[in-house]
């Protein structure tokens, strides 16, 4: 970096900290920002003015909070930097543009032939290229979330997709690419809504189950970046062999392709839709009711086991985990209570449905990507045309 560029980067270090705070705290006020960074009101005003001039943040009036001068809430500038986030799921994918405040603008979604990785990646690269050109310099990075194991920009194994050892980098069309597990990314988004909670266990039920333990806003990744693969813990039937190579994986207990035959039904073409239908069926017969109770008990026992092992402050559910608990609340509660160590019973952690909604994976992915690329040097480069 040249001396001038280095000086510019130093100039933007406080701004980088300010934008990190905007990412971590939903709709923060200017007063919140000043308190977080230890700035006097005048210095905070100067900083926000610089961020506005650089098309990084915009402001909106905040609700009155007692006496004193009114403050404003900070959000992403409508012409500011974005991350293109891709949520690659079993049977379909969706792409969105996400601003630095975690706001999501859905752009494109398509069905795909799951096992044909090359065709899926070619199509995604085409869409990303078109979107990057349309957004004219605003895209700083591309993020991809997959239902499986990732390392760097590679999918190591995604049994739900039928993918193994697949490189994703070509999707990004030359931009930085950040890849991660879908449930881990959803956990990042969920933790953002609970900034006062130090440790959050987030579990996501889709066609299987996964999640993450988030500590002070960051997922615990483990020695090889594979932390949070809760669906591959041996909580299930030891006779069942998982696509990951292990036996008895917990996620197999929730796989519709294994559940439908238990009701005398064929393997569903839309596994997630089938599972949702099972949980939402208004007047289930005896067989469906028993299956819902069994699945809820699986969820309760596994959640208790993870609470025993990880000791989180709170537990949140994403995807279909909340609807499953609601479909058979007594079965879940009984299995959860029975599985807890006695030491946890005086102060059982709250178990609540997530608040980040259907875009949780996209939000978390964008936050993780911005954490990687939006440093002081990048801000100096972004702001130079506007300076």
Buried (B, 14 or more C-beta within 10 A) or exposed (E): EEEEEEEBBEBBBBBBBBBBBBBBBBBBBBBBBBEBBEBEEEEBEEBBEBBBEBBBBBBEEBEEEEEEEEBBBBBBBEBBBBBBBBBBBBBBBBBBBBBBBBBBEEBBEEEBEBEBBEEBBEBBBEBBBEBBEEBEEBBBBBBBBBBBBBEEBEBBBBBBBEBBEBBBBBBBBEBBBBBBBBBBBBBBBBBBBBEEBBBBBBBBBBBBBBBBBBBEBEBBBEEEBBBBBBBBBEBBBEEBEBBBEBBBBBBBBBBBBBBBEEEEEEEBEBBBEBBBEBBEEEEBEEEBBBBBBBBBBBBBBBBBBBBEEBBBBBBBBBBBBBBBBBBBEEBBBBBBEEBBEEEBEEEEBEBEEBBBEEBBBBBBBBBBBBBBBBBBBBBBBBBEEEE
